[in-house]
């Protein structure tokens, strides 16, 4: 898709957002938008299903309620983009820059977020079930009320101390509530985890205390 075609679609979409009886909702399904400059673009409720947005610049873009199911967003720059309630199911966000992005209530089920930068992103109420977060950076992100995945894709991503305390609070609360004995030392904790079904059934490595 060339720039002139895209400009026409965006112009019609802007009119549509002001009056749904006029203009035309942006239909960019399967569109090739690699490296497109969409900084600050108003794409609220746009249809971007399976669009190829690799390495596009979407800084400050308004994507509230946009349909991005299956879109290829590898390497895309979404810094400070507004993705509230956006549908990002199965979206390819590998290596995407989502620093400070607003992802409140976004549907990120089964999205590929490997190596994505989510520092300071707003992930409140985000649905991350089945998402792959391996090697992603969630430090300083707000994960309140979100649903973090409990599978291999929910391992090996960076968190901060605040988030660690938040997660540990939930774990220890549940252990106390269920009368499960809490390991009394770091050494006993690692030993206690060694026969987890994640190790014995799913072949994940035994965790060992890091040595400085």
N, C-alpha and C positions, 0 to 999 in steps of 0.2 A: 504494500500500500504506500503510495507516495504522499508527500506532505500536503499537497493541495486537496487530495481526496480526504485525508484525515481532517484537515481544517474545516471542510464542508460538513463532515459528520459531527464534529465538535460544535460547530455553530448551530446546526439543527438541534443538537442535544441540549444546548443551552436554552434555546427557545422552548423546547419540550419541558425542561425543568421549571420554567416560569409559568407555562400553561400547557398542560398535557393534551389539550385539544389542538395545539399548534406544534409546529416543529416535528421532530422524530427522535425517539429514543435511540441512543447509539447502539448499533448492532455491530460488534467487532469480534464476533465468534470466528475463531480460527485465523484471525488477521495476523499478518506478519508485521510486528511492531518492534523488531529487534533494534536496539540503540535509539529508539524514538525519544525525542525531547518532549516530555509531557509534564514538565515542571509546573506545578500549580494548576494543572488541568482539572476542570470540574467534570468528573466522571461518575457522579452519584447515580446509582441504580443502572449504570451502563452494563450491557451484556458483553463480557469479555471471556466467555467460556472458551477454553482451549486456545486462547490467543498466545502467540509467541512474543513475549515481552522481555526476552533475554537482554540484559544489560541496558534496558531502557531507564531513563531518568524520570522518576515519578516523585521527586522531592516536593513536599507540600501539596501533593495532589489530593483531591477530595474524592475518595472511593467509597463513601458511605453507602452501604446497601448494594454495592456492585457485585455482579455475579462473575467470580473468577475461578469457577470450578475447573480443575484440570489445566489452568493456565500455566505456561512455562515462564517462571519469574526468576530463573537462575541469574544471579549476579545483578539483579535489578536494584536501583537506588530508591528506597522508599523512606528515606529519612523524613520524619515529621509528617508523613502522609497520614490522612485520616481514613482508616479502614473499619470504622465502627460498623458492626453488623454485616460486614462483607462476607460473601460466601467463598471461602478459599479451600473447599474440600479438594483433596488430591492435588492441590497446586504445587508446582515445583518451585520452591523458594530456596534452593540450595545456594548458599553463599550470598543471599540477599542482604542488603543493608537496610535494617528496619529500626535503626536507632531512633528513639523517641516517637516511633509510630503509634498512632492511636488504634489499637486492636480490640477495643472494648466490645465484647459480645460477638467477636468475629468467629466464624465457623472455620476452624483449622483442622478438622478431622482428616487424618491420614495425609496431611500436608508434609512435604519433604522440606524440613527446616535445617538440614545438615549444614553446619558451618555458618548458619545465618547469624547476623549481629542484631540481637534484640535488646541491646543495652538501653535501659531507661524506657523501654516500650511499655505502653499501658495495655496489659493483658487481662484486666479485670473481666471476669465472666467469660473469657475466651474458652472455646471448646477445642481442646487439644487431644481428644481421644484418638489414639492410634497415630499421632504425629511423630515424625522422626526428628528428634532434637539432638542427635549425636554431634558433638563438637560445636554446638551452638553456644552463644554467649548471652545468658539471661541476667547478667549482673545488673543490679539496680532497676530491673523491670518490676512492675507491680503485678504480682500473680494472684492477688486476692480473689477468691471465688472462682478461680480458673480450675480446669480439670486436667492435671498433668497425667501423661500416659504411664501406665504400669506395664511396660514391655521393654524389649532391648533398646528400642528407640528412645526410651525415657532414661537412658544411662549416658554417662560421659558428656554432660554439658555443664557449662560454668554457671555457678550461682554465687551469691554474695552471703555474708554472714547473717544479714537480716532474714534472707530466704531460708538459710540453713536452720536458723532458730525457729522459723515458722513451721518448717516441715518436721523438725524434731519434736516440736511441741505437740503436733498432731500424733506422731508415732508414740511418744511416751504417754500421752493422755490415753490412747487406746490400749496400750499395754497395761497401764494401771487399772483401767476400767475392766479389763479382761483378766485381771489377776495373773499376768505373765511376769515372771521375775525379770527385772531389768539388770543386765550385766553391770557389775560394780567397777570394772576397770576397762580401759581401752583394749588391753590384751584379751580379757575375757569376752569382750564384745566381738572381736574378730574371730575368736574361736567359736563363739555362739553362732555366727553367721556361716561358718564353714560347711554346715550340713543343710543349708537352705535348699529348697527344691530348685532354686535358680541354678545352683551348683550341681546338685545330684541329678536333676532331670533335664535342665536346659543347657547344661555344659558351660555355664558362665564361669570365669576364673574365680578362684578363692581370693577374697580380698585380704590384703596384707597391710599392716601398718607401714605408712610411708617413713622412710629413714631420711633424715636431713644430712 
